[in-house]
Structures are given as C-alpha cells and as structure tokens.
Amino acid sequence: MRKLSASIITVMPAYIIAAIIPNAFIKILGFTGAMVVVIGILLPVYLLFKNGIEKLHYSELKKFPLVLCVIAGIIVMGIEIFINN
C-alpha cells in the first residue's frame, strides 16, 4: 500500500498539470534542465575556483578544462532559453 501511495503521489501532480495546461510539462522540463546545468556543472566549477586550483592533487583539473565546462554550461542554458521562448 505504501508503494502504491508513493507512486500516486509522485506521478499524479505531473499528470494533472500535463492534462490541464498544454505544453507546460515541456517548459517545466526545460527549466529543470537549466537548473541541473547550474547545480551539476557551474556550481562545482565555481567551488573549485573558490577553493583555489593550485591546491588540487589532480593534474586534469586545471584552468582550461574548467573554462570549457563553464562555456558548455552556458551554451546549454542558452539553448534551453532559446527553445522555451
């Protein structure tokens, strides 16, 4: 019974929103993708720069790859904004 109620609580709000408001679910997914970019890519890079890159023990995490990650994150966020507007 607990698994059934948990699955209903998880699925029903998204189903109700998708049934009532057309294209709202796709817009919500786009916003969620932008937030995942911020949390998954940009926040760790910011924390690495804040901590100081020269203190790291990994030679792969130098400035150039981290700048590429920031550029890729900004491109993904720009694509999400372009698609949703």
N, CA, C and O atoms as a GROMACS GRO file, in nm:
protein
  340
    1MET      N    1   0.082  -0.120   0.000
    1MET     CA    2   0.000   0.000   0.000
    1MET      C    3   0.087   0.127   0.000
    1MET      O    4   0.054   0.227  -0.063
    2ARG      N    5   0.200   0.120   0.072
    2ARG     CA    6   0.288   0.236   0.077
    2ARG      C    7   0.351   0.264  -0.058
    2ARG      O    8   0.367   0.380  -0.096
    3LYS      N    9   0.387   0.159  -0.131
    3LYS     CA   10   0.447   0.179  -0.264
    3LYS      C   11   0.345   0.237  -0.361
    3LYS      O   12   0.379   0.322  -0.442
    4LEU      N   13   0.221   0.191  -0.352
    4LEU     CA   14   0.117   0.243  -0.439
    4LEU      C   15   0.089   0.390  -0.410
    4LEU      O   16   0.075   0.470  -0.502
    5SER      N   17   0.080   0.425  -0.283
    5SER     CA   18   0.055   0.565  -0.248
    5SER      C   19   0.174   0.654  -0.286
    5SER      O   20   0.155   0.768  -0.329
    6ALA      N   21   0.295   0.604  -0.271
    6ALA     CA   22   0.413   0.682  -0.309
    6ALA      C   23   0.417   0.704  -0.459
    6ALA      O   24   0.452   0.813  -0.504
    7SER      N   25   0.383   0.602  -0.537
    7SER     CA   26   0.383   0.620  -0.681
    7SER      C   27   0.272   0.713  -0.727
    7SER      O   28   0.291   0.790  -0.822
    8ILE      N   29   0.156   0.709  -0.662
    8ILE     CA   30   0.048   0.801  -0.696
    8ILE      C   31   0.086   0.944  -0.662
    8ILE      O   32   0.061   1.035  -0.740
    9ILE      N   33   0.148   0.965  -0.547
    9ILE     CA   34   0.190   1.100  -0.507
    9ILE      C   35   0.298   1.152  -0.602
    9ILE      O   36   0.305   1.273  -0.626
   10THR      N   37   0.381   1.065  -0.655
   10THR     CA   38   0.486   1.107  -0.746
   10THR      C   39   0.434   1.139  -0.886
   10THR      O   40   0.477   1.238  -0.946
   11VAL      N   41   0.345   1.059  -0.937
   11VAL     CA   42   0.303   1.070  -1.076
   11VAL      C   43   0.184   1.164  -1.095
   11VAL      O   44   0.178   1.235  -1.195
   12MET      N   45   0.091   1.167  -1.004
   12MET     CA   46  -0.034   1.240  -1.024
   12MET      C   47  -0.017   1.391  -1.044
   12MET      O   48  -0.083   1.445  -1.133
   13PRO      N   49   0.066   1.463  -0.970
   13PRO     CA   50   0.078   1.608  -0.996
   13PRO      C   51   0.126   1.638  -1.138
   13PRO      O   52   0.074   1.729  -1.202
   14ALA      N   53   0.224   1.564  -1.185
   14ALA     CA   54   0.272   1.586  -1.322
   14ALA      C   55   0.164   1.552  -1.424
   14ALA      O   56   0.149   1.622  -1.524
   15TYR      N   57   0.090   1.445  -1.400
   15TYR     CA   58  -0.017   1.407  -1.493
   15TYR      C   59  -0.128   1.512  -1.495
   15TYR      O   60  -0.179   1.545  -1.602
   16ILE      N   61  -0.166   1.563  -1.380
   16ILE     CA   62  -0.272   1.665  -1.374
   16ILE      C   63  -0.228   1.792  -1.446
   16ILE      O   64  -0.306   1.850  -1.522
   17ILE      N   65  -0.106   1.836  -1.423
   17ILE     CA   66  -0.057   1.957  -1.490
   17ILE      C   67  -0.049   1.936  -1.640
   17ILE      O   68  -0.086   2.024  -1.718
   18ALA      N   69  -0.001   1.818  -1.683
   18ALA     CA   70   0.009   1.790  -1.826
   18ALA      C   71  -0.129   1.780  -1.891
   18ALA      O   72  -0.144   1.814  -2.008
   19ALA      N   73  -0.228   1.734  -1.817
   19ALA     CA   74  -0.362   1.719  -1.873
   19ALA      C   75  -0.434   1.853  -1.881
   19ALA      O   76  -0.512   1.876  -1.973
   20ILE      N   77  -0.410   1.943  -1.784
   20ILE     CA   78  -0.484   2.069  -1.779
   20ILE      C   79  -0.419   2.176  -1.865
   20ILE      O   80  -0.488   2.244  -1.942
   21ILE      N   81  -0.288   2.193  -1.853
   21ILE     CA   82  -0.217   2.301  -1.922
   21ILE      C   83  -0.133   2.240  -2.035
   21ILE      O   84  -0.039   2.166  -2.007
   22PRO      N   85  -0.165   2.270  -2.161
   22PRO     CA   86  -0.084   2.213  -2.271
   22PRO      C   87   0.055   2.276  -2.275
   22PRO      O   88   0.072   2.395  -2.251
   23ASN      N   89   0.154   2.195  -2.305
   23ASN     CA   90   0.296   2.233  -2.318
   23ASN      C   91   0.360   2.281  -2.189
   23ASN      O   92   0.476   2.324  -2.191
   24ALA      N   93   0.291   2.275  -2.078
   24ALA     CA   94   0.351   2.318  -1.951
   24ALA      C   95   0.458   2.220  -1.906
   24ALA      O   96   0.560   2.261  -1.850
   25PHE      N   97   0.435   2.093  -1.930
   25PHE     CA   98   0.531   1.993  -1.884
   25PHE      C   99   0.664   2.008  -1.956
   25PHE      O  100   0.770   1.991  -1.895
   26ILE      N  101   0.661   2.038  -2.085
   26ILE     CA  102   0.785   2.056  -2.162
   26ILE      C  103   0.860   2.180  -2.113
   26ILE      O  104   0.982   2.177  -2.102
   27LYS      N  105   0.788   2.287  -2.083
   27LYS     CA  106   0.853   2.408  -2.032
   27LYS      C  107   0.915   2.383  -1.895
   27LYS      O  108   1.023   2.433  -1.864
   28ILE      N  109   0.845   2.305  -1.812
   28ILE     CA  110   0.899   2.272  -1.680
   28ILE      C  111   1.025   2.188  -1.695
   28ILE      O  112   1.121   2.208  -1.621
   29LEU      N  113   1.026   2.095  -1.790
   29LEU     CA  114   1.146   2.014  -1.813
   29LEU      C  115   1.263   2.100  -1.861
   29LEU      O  116   1.378   2.074  -1.823
   30GLY      N  117   1.236   2.200  -1.943
   30GLY     CA  118   1.342   2.290  -1.987
   30GLY      C  119   1.401   2.370  -1.872
   30GLY      O  120   1.523   2.386  -1.864
   31PHE      N  121   1.314   2.419  -1.784
   31PHE     CA  122   1.362   2.491  -1.666
   31PHE      C  123   1.443   2.400  -1.576
   31PHE      O  124   1.545   2.440  -1.520
   32THR      N  125   1.397   2.277  -1.561
   32THR     CA  126   1.470   2.181  -1.478
   32THR      C  127   1.607   2.151  -1.538
   32THR      O  128   1.704   2.135  -1.465
   33GLY      N  129   1.614   2.142  -1.671
   33GLY     CA  130   1.744   2.120  -1.736
   33GLY      C  131   1.841   2.233  -1.710
   33GLY      O  132   1.961   2.210  -1.690
   34ALA      N  133   1.790   2.356  -1.710
   34ALA     CA  134   1.877   2.470  -1.680
   34ALA      C  135   1.926   2.465  -1.536
   34ALA      O  136   2.041   2.498  -1.508
   35MET      N  137   1.841   2.423  -1.445
   35MET     CA  138   1.882   2.413  -1.304
   35MET      C  139   1.984   2.301  -1.284
   35MET      O  140   2.074   2.313  -1.201
   36VAL      N  141   1.969   2.192  -1.359
   36VAL     CA  142   2.066   2.083  -1.350
   36VAL      C  143   2.203   2.128  -1.400
   36VAL      O  144   2.306   2.088  -1.346
   37VAL      N  145   2.203   2.213  -1.502
   37VAL     CA  146   2.331   2.267  -1.552
   37VAL      C  147   2.397   2.351  -1.443
   37VAL      O  148   2.518   2.341  -1.421
   38VAL      N  149   2.318   2.433  -1.376
   38VAL     CA  150   2.375   2.518  -1.271
   38VAL      C  151   2.429   2.433  -1.158
   38VAL      O  152   2.541   2.454  -1.111
   39ILE      N  153   2.350   2.336  -1.112
   39ILE     CA  154   2.392   2.256  -0.997
   39ILE      C  155   2.499   2.154  -1.034
   39ILE      O  156   2.590   2.130  -0.955
   40GLY      N  157   2.490   2.096  -1.152
   40GLY     CA  158   2.581   1.988  -1.189
   40GLY      C  159   2.710   2.032  -1.254
   40GLY      O  160   2.810   1.960  -1.245
   41ILE      N  161   2.712   2.148  -1.319
   41ILE     CA  162   2.832   2.191  -1.391
   41ILE      C  163   2.891   2.319  -1.333
   41ILE      O  164   3.008   2.323  -1.296
   42LEU      N  165   2.809   2.421  -1.324
   42LEU     CA  166   2.863   2.551  -1.286
   42LEU      C  167   2.898   2.561  -1.138
   42LEU      O  168   2.998   2.623  -1.103
   43LEU      N  169   2.818   2.502  -1.050
   43LEU     CA  170   2.847   2.509  -0.907
   43LEU      C  171   2.977   2.439  -0.869
   43LEU      O  172   3.056   2.497  -0.796
   44PRO      N  173   3.003   2.315  -0.917
   44PRO     CA  174   3.133   2.254  -0.884
   44PRO      C  175   3.253   2.332  -0.939
   44PRO      O  176   3.356   2.341  -0.873
   45VAL      N  177   3.239   2.389  -1.058
   45VAL     CA  178   3.349   2.468  -1.115
   45VAL      C  179   3.372   2.592  -1.030
   45VAL      O  180   3.486   2.629  -1.003
   46TYR      N  181   3.263   2.657  -0.988
   46TYR     CA  182   3.275   2.774  -0.902
   46TYR      C  183   3.344   2.737  -0.770
   46TYR      O  184   3.430   2.810  -0.722
   47LEU      N  185   3.305   2.625  -0.712
   47LEU     CA  186   3.366   2.584  -0.586
   47LEU      C  187   3.514   2.550  -0.603
   47LEU      O  188   3.594   2.576  -0.513
   48LEU      N  189   3.551   2.492  -0.717
   48LEU     CA  190   3.693   2.466  -0.742
   48LEU      C  191   3.772   2.595  -0.754
   48LEU      O  192   3.882   2.606  -0.700
   49PHE      N  193   3.716   2.695  -0.826
   49PHE     CA  194   3.785   2.823  -0.836
   49PHE      C  195   3.791   2.893  -0.700
   49PHE      O  196   3.891   2.957  -0.669
   50LYS      N  197   3.687   2.880  -0.621
   50LYS     CA  198   3.683   2.944  -0.489
   50LYS      C  199   3.786   2.881  -0.395
   50LYS      O  200   3.849   2.950  -0.315
   51ASN      N  201   3.802   2.750  -0.406
   51ASN     CA  202   3.897   2.679  -0.321
   51ASN      C  203   4.041   2.707  -0.361
   51ASN      O  204   4.130   2.707  -0.277
   52GLY      N  205   4.063   2.730  -0.486
   52GLY     CA  206   4.200   2.751  -0.535
   52GLY      C  207   4.246   2.630  -0.613
   52GLY      O  208   4.262   2.522  -0.557
   53ILE      N  209   4.268   2.649  -0.741
   53ILE     CA  210   4.304   2.537  -0.827
   53ILE      C  211   4.444   2.484  -0.794
   53ILE      O  212   4.469   2.365  -0.812
   54GLU      N  213   4.533   2.568  -0.748
   54GLU     CA  214   4.669   2.521  -0.721
   54GLU      C  215   4.677   2.426  -0.602
   54GLU      O  216   4.779   2.361  -0.584
   55LYS      N  217   4.573   2.417  -0.521
   55LYS     CA  218   4.572   2.326  -0.407
   55LYS      C  219   4.530   2.184  -0.445
   55LYS      O  220   4.537   2.094  -0.362
   56LEU      N  221   4.488   2.163  -0.570
   56LEU     CA  222   4.436   2.034  -0.611
   56LEU      C  223   4.548   1.933  -0.634
   56LEU      O  224   4.660   1.969  -0.668
   57HIS      N  225   4.514   1.807  -0.614
   57HIS     CA  226   4.610   1.699  -0.637
   57HIS      C  227   4.594   1.637  -0.774
   57HIS      O  228   4.677   1.556  -0.816
   58TYR      N  229   4.488   1.673  -0.847
   58TYR     CA  230   4.460   1.615  -0.978
   58TYR      C  231   4.511   1.710  -1.086
   58TYR      O  232   4.473   1.827  -1.091
   59SER      N  233   4.595   1.658  -1.172
   59SER     CA  234   4.654   1.743  -1.275
   59SER      C  235   4.554   1.772  -1.387
   59SER      O  236   4.574   1.867  -1.463
   60GLU      N  237   4.447   1.693  -1.399
   60GLU     CA  238   4.348   1.715  -1.505
   60GLU      C  239   4.262   1.838  -1.480
   60GLU      O  240   4.209   1.897  -1.574
   61LEU      N  241   4.248   1.878  -1.356
   61LEU     CA  242   4.159   1.988  -1.321
   61LEU      C  243   4.234   2.121  -1.320
   61LEU      O  244   4.246   2.186  -1.216
   62LYS      N  245   4.282   2.158  -1.434
   62LYS     CA  246   4.347   2.288  -1.448
   62LYS      C  247   4.248   2.388  -1.502
   62LYS      O  248   4.130   2.356  -1.520
   63LYS      N  249   4.293   2.508  -1.530
   63LYS     CA  250   4.201   2.614  -1.569
   63LYS      C  251   4.132   2.590  -1.703
   63LYS      O  252   4.012   2.615  -1.715
   64PHE      N  253   4.204   2.542  -1.803
   64PHE     CA  254   4.145   2.529  -1.936
   64PHE      C  255   4.026   2.433  -1.940
   64PHE      O  256   3.923   2.471  -1.997
   65PRO      N  257   4.034   2.311  -1.884
   65PRO     CA  258   3.916   2.224  -1.887
   65PRO      C  259   3.797   2.282  -1.808
   65PRO      O  260   3.682   2.262  -1.846
   66LEU      N  261   3.827   2.351  -1.700
   66LEU     CA  262   3.718   2.410  -1.622
   66LEU      C  263   3.651   2.524  -1.697
   66LEU      O  264   3.530   2.542  -1.688
   67VAL      N  265   3.729   2.601  -1.771
   67VAL     CA  266   3.670   2.708  -1.853
   67VAL      C  267   3.584   2.647  -1.964
   67VAL      O  268   3.479   2.701  -1.998
   68LEU      N  269   3.629   2.535  -2.020
   68LEU     CA  270   3.548   2.466  -2.120
   68LEU      C  271   3.416   2.417  -2.060
   68LEU      O  272   3.312   2.422  -2.126
   69CYS      N  273   3.419   2.370  -1.936
   69CYS     CA  274   3.296   2.327  -1.869
   69CYS      C  275   3.201   2.445  -1.850
   69CYS      O  276   3.080   2.431  -1.868
   70VAL      N  277   3.254   2.560  -1.812
   70VAL     CA  278   3.170   2.678  -1.795
   70VAL      C  279   3.109   2.720  -1.928
   70VAL      O  280   2.990   2.752  -1.935
   71ILE      N  281   3.187   2.718  -2.034
   71ILE     CA  282   3.136   2.755  -2.166
   71ILE      C  283   3.028   2.656  -2.210
   71ILE      O  284   2.925   2.698  -2.263
   72ALA      N  285   3.050   2.526  -2.188
   72ALA     CA  286   2.950   2.426  -2.224
   72ALA      C  287   2.822   2.446  -2.144
   72ALA      O  288   2.712   2.432  -2.198
   73GLY      N  289   2.834   2.477  -2.015
   73GLY     CA  290   2.716   2.502  -1.932
   73GLY      C  291   2.638   2.623  -1.978
   73GLY      O  292   2.515   2.621  -1.979
   74ILE      N  293   2.708   2.728  -2.015
   74ILE     CA  294   2.641   2.850  -2.063
   74ILE      C  295   2.572   2.823  -2.197
   74ILE      O  296   2.464   2.875  -2.222
   75ILE      N  297   2.635   2.743  -2.282
   75ILE     CA  298   2.573   2.708  -2.410
   75ILE      C  299   2.445   2.628  -2.388
   75ILE      O  300   2.343   2.654  -2.452
   76VAL      N  301   2.449   2.531  -2.298
   76VAL     CA  302   2.331   2.450  -2.270
   76VAL      C  303   2.218   2.537  -2.213
   76VAL      O  304   2.103   2.521  -2.252
   77MET      N  305   2.251   2.628  -2.122
   77MET     CA  306   2.149   2.717  -2.068
   77MET      C  307   2.094   2.809  -2.176
   77MET      O  308   1.974   2.837  -2.177
   78GLY      N  309   2.178   2.858  -2.266
   78GLY     CA  310   2.131   2.941  -2.376
   78GLY      C  311   2.038   2.867  -2.469
   78GLY      O  312   1.938   2.922  -2.515
   79ILE      N  313   2.069   2.742  -2.496
   79ILE     CA  314   1.982   2.660  -2.580
   79ILE      C  315   1.846   2.640  -2.512
   79ILE      O  316   1.743   2.648  -2.578
   80GLU      N  317   1.847   2.615  -2.382
   80GLU     CA  318   1.721   2.597  -2.309
   80GLU      C  319   1.637   2.726  -2.314
   80GLU      O  320   1.515   2.720  -2.332
   81ILE      N  321   1.701   2.838  -2.298
   81ILE     CA  322   1.627   2.965  -2.303
   81ILE      C  323   1.574   2.990  -2.444
   81ILE      O  324   1.461   3.036  -2.460
   82PHE      N  325   1.656   2.959  -2.545
   82PHE     CA  326   1.613   2.979  -2.684
   82PHE      C  327   1.495   2.888  -2.721
   82PHE      O  328   1.403   2.931  -2.790
   83ILE      N  329   1.498   2.764  -2.675
   83ILE     CA  330   1.391   2.668  -2.705
   83ILE      C  331   1.261   2.709  -2.636
   83ILE      O  332   1.154   2.698  -2.695
   84ASN      N  333   1.269   2.755  -2.513
   84ASN     CA  334   1.148   2.788  -2.438
   84ASN      C  335   1.085   2.920  -2.480
   84ASN      O  336   0.969   2.945  -2.448
   85ASN      N  337   1.157   3.004  -2.549
   85ASN     CA  338   1.098   3.133  -2.589
   85ASN      C  339   1.062   3.134  -2.732
   85ASN      O  340   1.012   3.235  -2.782
   0.00000   0.00000   0.00000
